[in-house]
Amino acid sequence: MSAKGEGALVGLFPGASLASKRWPLERFAELAARLETGGARIVVFLGPEESAVAARARALFSSSALVLDGLTLSQLASASALLDLLVSNDSGPMHLAAAVGTPVLLLLGAPVRGAYWFGPVGERHRVLVRRTLSDISVAEAHAAASSMLTAADFSRRRAFGHAS
């Protein structure tokens, strides 16, 4: 990650309504570790459907990663607005982050047709689509996230009073 990406605030949302839409939690943790090595700060968001894996998530991610669960929708929207990037499965929080202007990297196992129908709208977002989610490697997700962070405009976060 370039110096411009150092200190980036990256959110991860490993949840989804269906198990088939969830990239493995272990891969999210490995992605987080790689991003932290590049200087990023990590926030992991867990929804109500992930309550059963909250303890496991806290054990998998580094002690410097902030794991948040139990947020209200408005709290999630507010937190998402502060991120420089959200890496997510196909989920409501992914669309919420896109709606508040946060760049999104969507990890998607290709549906039968129209993979991009499910993605966030706008040019600041990227969709990694493979036949199945397990076909997306950590290295591939890391390369995409790093590329997005290198191109990111950190002025959004400065507007919220945070240093970049």
Stockholm file with secondary structure:
# STOCKHOLM 1.0

chainA/1-164         MSAKGEGALVGLFPGASLASKRWPLERFAELAARLETGGARIVVFLGPEESAVAARARALFSSSALVLDGLTLSQLASASALLDLLVSNDSGPMHLAAAVGTPVLLLLGAPVRGAYWFGPVGERHRVLVRRTLSDISVAEAHAAASSMLTAADFSRRRAFGHAS
#=GR chainA/1-164 SS CCGGGTTCEEEEECCCSSGGGCCCHHHHHHHHHHHHHTTCEEEEEECGGGGGGHHHHHHHSCTTSEEEESCCHHHHHHHHHTCSEEEECSSHHHHHHHHTTCCEEEEEECCSSCGGGGSCSSTTCEEEEESSGGGSCHHHHHHHHHHHHHHCCTHHHHHTTCCC
#=GC SS_cons         CCGGGTTCEEEEECCCSSGGGCCCHHHHHHHHHHHHHTTCEEEEEECGGGGGGHHHHHHHSCTTSEEEESCCHHHHHHHHHTCSEEEECSSHHHHHHHHTTCCEEEEEECCSSCGGGGSCSSTTCEEEEESSGGGSCHHHHHHHHHHHHHHCCTHHHHHTTCCC
//
